[in-house]
Amino acid sequence: MSKRIYLDFSYLVMLAATFGAVLVLGAVVAPIVFHSDEILVDMLMDNYNAGIIMGQIFYKFSYWIYFVAFGVVVYEAAMYKTGQRDAISFASAVTVIFSSLMFSGVYAPKILAMQALGVEATQSDTFQNIHMASEIDFKILAVSLVILFVRRLMLLRRA
């Protein structure tokens, strides 16, 4: 039983840490990077270069997101196999996996590829649409992480 407690605790910490990272990246890091002109003295960074920095931050964060998606698959499959089935946790786990893979496997690479084409590519409607979709996906990821965390915590408490 003690090994199971450590596994459950590790899973919940992973979900909470990922939610915290998503929150910090979206609400703290991005506004600071894109409004660096308010902080920097005698130096101005345009939106294109700020986007390059944010793109690299999200690219590095994608490695963690892949790990989280894998961890959610493994843990939720193990819970399903042991008979701990729950519709809410299943739906939120699927949403975490899907939104994680969409962000890391689709949106981040497309944004980086368009940034590599230059400033003109980042000012196109296509880029704006992909960027908006990635923001929405990131918000969906945050909400689904919270739902999965709370639901798994509730189910652990019941057991």
C-alpha positions in Angstrom: 0.0 0.0 0.0 2.8 2.4 0.7 4.2 2.2 -2.8 0.8 3.1 -4.1 0.6 6.2 -1.9 4.0 7.4 -3.3 2.7 6.8 -6.9 -0.5 8.7 -6.2 1.3 11.5 -4.5 3.8 11.8 -7.4 1.0 11.8 -9.9 -0.8 14.6 -8.1 2.4 16.6 -7.7 3.1 16.2 -11.4 -0.4 17.5 -12.3 -0.1 20.4 -9.8 3.4 21.4 -11.0 2.3 21.3 -14.6 -0.7 23.5 -13.9 1.5 25.9 -12.0 4.0 26.0 -14.9 1.1 26.6 -17.4 -0.2 29.4 -15.2 3.2 31.0 -14.7 4.1 30.8 -18.4 0.8 32.2 -19.6 0.1 34.8 -16.9 3.6 35.9 -15.9 6.3 35.1 -18.4 4.5 36.0 -21.6 3.4 39.4 -20.5 6.8 40.2 -19.2 8.6 39.1 -22.4 6.1 40.9 -24.7 6.2 44.1 -22.6 9.9 44.2 -22.0 10.0 47.8 -23.1 8.5 48.7 -19.7 11.4 47.0 -17.9 14.5 47.4 -20.1 16.5 50.6 -20.1 18.1 51.8 -23.3 17.0 48.7 -25.1 13.9 47.9 -27.1 12.9 44.4 -28.1 10.2 44.2 -30.9 7.4 41.7 -30.9 9.1 39.4 -33.3 12.2 39.0 -31.1 10.0 38.6 -28.0 8.1 35.9 -29.9 11.3 34.1 -30.7 12.1 34.1 -27.0 8.7 32.8 -26.0 8.8 30.3 -28.8 12.0 28.8 -27.4 10.5 28.8 -23.8 7.5 26.9 -25.0 9.7 24.6 -27.1 11.7 23.6 -24.0 8.4 23.3 -22.0 7.1 20.9 -24.6 9.5 18.2 -23.4 7.8 18.4 -20.0 4.4 18.4 -21.6 5.3 15.2 -23.5 6.4 13.6 -20.2 3.1 14.7 -18.5 1.0 13.2 -21.3 2.9 9.9 -21.0 2.5 10.0 -17.3 -1.2 10.6 -17.5 -1.6 7.7 -20.0 0.3 5.3 -17.8 -1.3 6.3 -14.5 -4.9 6.5 -15.8 -4.4 3.1 -17.7 -3.2 1.6 -14.4 -6.2 3.0 -12.6 -8.6 1.7 -15.2 -7.0 -1.7 -15.1 -7.4 -1.9 -11.3 -11.1 -1.0 -11.6 -10.9 2.6 -10.5 -12.9 3.9 -13.4 -14.4 7.4 -13.3 -16.0 9.3 -16.1 -14.8 12.7 -15.0 -11.2 11.7 -14.5 -11.2 9.8 -17.8 -12.6 12.7 -19.7 -10.2 15.2 -18.1 -7.3 12.8 -18.7 -8.1 12.4 -22.3 -8.4 16.2 -22.6 -5.0 16.7 -20.9 -3.4 14.1 -23.2 -5.0 15.6 -26.3 -4.3 19.2 -25.5 -0.7 18.4 -24.4 0.0 16.6 -27.7 -1.7 19.3 -29.7 0.4 22.0 -28.0 3.7 20.2 -28.1 3.3 18.3 -31.4 1.4 20.8 -33.5 1.2 24.4 -32.3 4.7 24.9 -31.0 6.5 23.4 -34.0 4.2 25.3 -36.5 4.8 28.6 -34.7 8.6 28.0 -34.6 8.6 27.1 -38.3 6.7 30.3 -39.2 9.0 32.3 -37.0 12.0 30.9 -38.9 10.5 32.3 -42.1 10.8 35.8 -40.8 8.8 38.8 -39.6 6.4 38.7 -42.5 5.3 35.2 -41.8 4.5 36.1 -38.2 2.3 38.9 -39.3 0.1 36.8 -41.5 -3.4 35.7 -40.7 -2.3 32.1 -40.6 0.2 32.8 -37.9 -2.3 34.8 -35.9 -4.9 31.9 -36.1 -2.3 29.3 -35.1 -1.2 31.5 -32.2 -4.8 32.1 -31.0 -5.5 28.3 -31.3 -2.4 27.6 -29.2 -3.5 30.0 -26.5 -6.9 28.4 -26.4 -5.3 25.0 -26.2 -3.1 26.1 -23.4 -6.1 27.3 -21.4 -8.0 24.1 -22.1 -4.9 22.2 -20.8 -4.9 24.3 -17.6 -8.5 23.7 -16.9 -8.3 20.0 -17.6 -5.2 19.7 -15.3 -7.1 21.3 -12.5 -10.2 19.1 -13.0 -8.1 15.9 -13.2 -6.1 16.9 -10.1 -9.2 17.7 -8.0 -11.1 14.6 -9.2 -8.1 12.2 -8.5 -7.7 13.9 -5.1 -11.4 13.3 -4.4 -11.2 9.6 -5.5 -8.1 9.1 -3.3 -9.9 10.5 -0.4 -12.9 8.2 -0.9 -10.6 5.1 -1.0 
